[in-house]
C-alpha cells in the first residue's frame, strides 16, 4: 500500500508530451507501451505515462538516481 501512495506524487505525462520528450511519434509511444517499456495509466478517460519511465528511456534504460 505504501508504494501506491508514493506513486501518487509522481509526475504524469500525456502521450503527446512523452513523444516530445523522446522525439518520436505518437505511434512509437504506443509501441513502447505495447512492448512494456512504458506503463499506461488511465485517469478520467485520458492516458498518462510516468515521467520516471520516460527518463529511464531517455537515459538508455538506466535509472537516473539524481531525480
Residue frames as qw, qx, qy, qz and C-alpha x, y, z in Angstrom:
[[0.000, 0.885, 0.466, 0.000, 0.00, 0.00, 0.00],
 [0.345, -0.734, 0.082, 0.579, 2.87, 2.37, 0.76],
 [0.376, -0.080, 0.566, 0.730, 4.21, 2.18, -2.81],
 [0.143, 0.672, 0.645, 0.335, 0.78, 3.19, -4.16],
 [0.201, -0.922, -0.225, 0.241, 0.82, 6.32, -2.00],
 [0.423, -0.517, 0.339, 0.662, 4.38, 7.18, -3.08],
 [0.366, 0.239, 0.668, 0.602, 3.40, 6.83, -6.75],
 [0.085, 0.859, 0.503, -0.028, 0.72, 9.50, -6.34],
 [0.220, -0.834, 0.099, 0.496, 3.46, 12.12, -6.14],
 [0.512, -0.088, 0.590, 0.618, 4.98, 11.11, -9.47],
 [0.268, 0.525, -0.154, -0.793, 4.57, 13.45, -12.41],
 [0.615, 0.335, 0.711, 0.067, 2.40, 12.07, -15.21],
 [0.017, 0.394, -0.422, -0.816, 2.65, 12.97, -18.89],
 [0.730, 0.492, 0.207, -0.427, 0.23, 12.89, -21.79],
 [0.845, 0.198, 0.405, 0.287, 1.13, 10.80, -24.83],
 [0.444, 0.843, 0.057, 0.299, 1.97, 13.92, -26.84],
 [0.272, -0.891, 0.348, -0.102, 4.30, 15.13, -24.07],
 [0.801, -0.285, 0.497, 0.174, 6.06, 11.74, -23.99],
 [0.744, 0.512, 0.291, 0.316, 6.51, 11.84, -27.77],
 [0.167, 0.950, -0.113, 0.238, 8.01, 15.32, -27.47],
 [0.510, -0.736, 0.446, -0.010, 10.44, 14.31, -24.72],
 [0.764, -0.130, 0.590, 0.228, 11.55, 11.22, -26.67],
 [0.192, 0.567, -0.428, -0.677, 11.50, 13.00, -30.05],
 [0.122, 0.063, 0.955, 0.263, 9.33, 10.29, -31.54],
 [0.383, -0.232, -0.474, -0.759, 5.85, 9.87, -32.98],
 [0.638, -0.230, 0.320, -0.661, 2.67, 9.16, -31.05],
 [0.926, 0.133, -0.270, -0.226, 2.61, 5.74, -32.70],
 [0.534, 0.364, -0.656, 0.391, 6.08, 4.98, -31.33],
 [0.288, -0.334, 0.547, -0.711, 4.84, 5.84, -27.83],
 [0.868, -0.032, 0.052, -0.492, 2.04, 3.29, -28.35],
 [0.821, 0.298, -0.481, 0.069, 4.61, 0.71, -29.48],
 [0.191, 0.419, -0.673, 0.578, 6.77, 1.35, -26.42],
 [0.579, -0.227, 0.399, -0.674, 3.72, 0.80, -24.23],
 [0.933, 0.117, -0.154, -0.302, 2.83, -2.44, -26.03],
 [0.671, 0.380, -0.571, 0.282, 6.43, -3.63, -25.60],
 [0.727, -0.566, -0.351, 0.167, 6.21, -2.96, -21.86],
 [0.511, 0.194, -0.173, 0.819, 8.78, -0.15, -21.88],
 [0.171, -0.209, 0.161, -0.949, 6.14, 2.35, -20.71],
 [0.033, -0.389, -0.887, 0.248, 3.18, 1.73, -18.43],
 [0.181, -0.431, -0.366, -0.805, -0.12, 3.34, -19.41],
 [0.038, -0.332, -0.726, 0.601, -2.38, 4.73, -16.74],
 [0.072, -0.565, -0.578, -0.584, -5.94, 5.84, -17.37],
 [0.137, -0.348, -0.481, 0.793, -7.05, 8.95, -15.50],
 [0.345, 0.583, 0.316, -0.664, -10.51, 10.37, -16.13],
 [0.747, 0.582, 0.307, -0.092, -10.56, 8.76, -19.56],
 [0.370, 0.862, -0.347, -0.010, -7.13, 10.06, -20.59],
 [0.940, 0.024, -0.160, 0.301, -3.96, 8.02, -20.96],
 [0.154, -0.924, 0.332, -0.114, -0.96, 9.10, -18.90],
 [0.857, 0.216, -0.349, 0.311, 2.62, 7.86, -18.61],
 [0.650, -0.702, -0.050, 0.287, 5.08, 8.03, -15.72],
 [0.193, 0.936, -0.293, 0.038, 7.83, 10.62, -16.04],
 [0.512, -0.588, 0.624, 0.055, 10.31, 8.27, -14.31],
 [0.794, 0.180, 0.559, 0.158, 9.85, 5.66, -17.06],
 [0.513, 0.847, 0.075, 0.122, 10.29, 8.28, -19.77],
 [0.151, -0.881, 0.448, -0.007, 13.51, 9.47, -18.06],
 [0.712, -0.290, 0.629, 0.113, 14.75, 5.90, -17.94],
 [0.749, 0.505, 0.382, 0.198, 14.23, 5.54, -21.70],
 [0.248, 0.956, -0.121, 0.105, 15.98, 8.86, -22.27],
 [0.320, -0.744, 0.587, -0.018, 18.96, 7.55, -20.27],
 [0.467, 0.394, -0.766, -0.198, 19.21, 4.42, -22.39],
 [0.802, -0.243, -0.515, -0.177, 17.30, 2.26, -19.94],
 [0.504, 0.008, -0.591, 0.630, 19.43, 3.18, -16.93],
 [0.351, -0.808, -0.472, 0.043, 17.77, 4.54, -13.82],
 [0.220, 0.622, -0.164, 0.733, 18.66, 8.16, -13.02],
 [0.555, -0.409, -0.604, 0.400, 19.41, 8.25, -9.28],
 [0.213, 0.001, -0.161, 0.964, 19.54, 12.05, -9.16],
 [0.349, -0.270, -0.222, -0.870, 15.81, 12.69, -9.56]]
